[in-house]
Amino acid sequence: MRTPPAKALAPALALLLVPLATGCGDASGADGPKTVTVTVGYQSKTINTVTAGTLLRSLRYFEEELAARGKKDGITYEVDWQDYATGAPITAQMTAGKIDIGSMGDFPLLINAARGKELKQPTRLVSVTGYNLRGGLNTVVTAPGSTLESLADLRGKKVSTSVGSAADGTLVRALQRAGIDPAKGIQKLNQQPSVGASALQAGSVDALSQFVAWPGQLAHEGKAKALYDGAELNLPTFHGVTVRQEFAEKRPGILDDFLRAQIKATDHLRAHPVAAAESVAKETGLPAEVVYLYNGANGIATFDPELRPELIAALKQDVPVLKDAALVPDVDVDAFVDPEPLRRVAAGRTLPVAAPARSELWLKGQTGTRSYDSPRELLKAARGADVRAAYVPDAVTGTLWFADKAVWVAEGTELRAFVTTAGAKAYVEAHRDSGARTVGWAEAIGLAS
């Protein structure tokens, strides 16, 4: 066989020597600049992921970081933001190599880890977005006129949830504590959040267990009332950022850029909570009052990217729940969690401490809110005021809720708020000797004045 001349081999060798682009949708040429597209999967309406999704996208911090990198290395970086309703499709796209970075809740993160390992497209948990150390991000709600008052009343009832989600995990654990078999004691319907919300309004289900921001939105719109506050479990729940291991290894600088941008978005949210809520509301169509319930200065969620030990410990406790549901075989949480990238970009960063929630009043026409040391002070300030939204923490769990949707208890001169009827009734039963009784929103305002 005749050997090709060296000149004939040169073009082929040159093509082989061109560095391979690694980001999703990369385009490169031997004679021109290379373009790298980073694909980010997020959930716009799961608003505890906004610092890695909706808010981050609107602030364009990630694009700014990439532009600075591009000037140094001569590469054009682009971001393809892909919005999904839940974490499941993000995981599907990641394991297909089509999404590089994604954000989702704790239970979906574990499924992400399991599927990535199974399909030989491993992923790593690299940061946290929003969290609640008691579990208050998930809530079970019923229709406004429902006679159901506690989890015990769900026995034999139809309950909508998204199987494999954090809200489903809350439902399973709550039912177990109430002595109800999660598999046989209720009729569980596996539905997307929007479908479940519609089913609740139509009366085709008795209750809905969902994650932020669905319960708050339905309550705010008068379409639901809280039946169970996830914070009663007293188990941390959170949302986080996962990355394809292959992408992280080949493009560690881009991952660093993303985490730096997430930190900047987190700082922005803390410094400008009302403006951030308005921004997210504009992008998602959610009421700003609902966004602020979760993401505000005293909101249900605390935002910080740190992979805190208590959150990782809670993640390990979630694994058996998913195994029992046959959703994962097993997950090595320690192997899944990778703190090194965040450590690189956040060295010396002071970690915030989640302060106890305070009552807060947002008046119409105001660009800021006012906080109060007690529910009574909030009630006094709300009387006769043009209120846009009023928030008050649950007297036991600390979960913030809309003050006009809360269940109020009067006890002497004290006024306490509860997210659920069951919570208020339990308090009244334990304090009958002091004359504790439930009162409505209007009566509570009158008693405070």
Secondary structure, DSSP 8 states (H G I E B T S, - for coil): -----HHHHHHHHHHHHS----STT-B--SSS-EEEEEEEEE-TTSGGGGGGSHHHHHHTHHHHHHHHHHHHHTEEEEEEEEE-SSSHHHHHHHHTT--SEEEEEHHHHHHHHHHHHHTT--EEEEEEEEEETT-TTEEEEE-TT----SGGGGTT-EEEE-TTSHHHHHHHHHHHHTT--TTTSSEEEE--HHHHHHHHHHTSSSEEEEETTHHHHHHHTTS-EEEEEGGGG---EEEEEEEEHHHHHH-HHHHHHHHHHHHHHHHHHHH-HHHHHHHHHHHH---HHHHHHHHSTT-S-EE-----HHHHHHHHHHHHHHHHTTS-S---HHHHB--HHHHHH-TT----------EEEEETT-SS-EEESSHHHHHHHHTTS-EEEEEEE-TTT--EEETTTSEEEEETTEEEEESSHHHHHHHHHHTGGGT-EEE-HHHHHHHH-
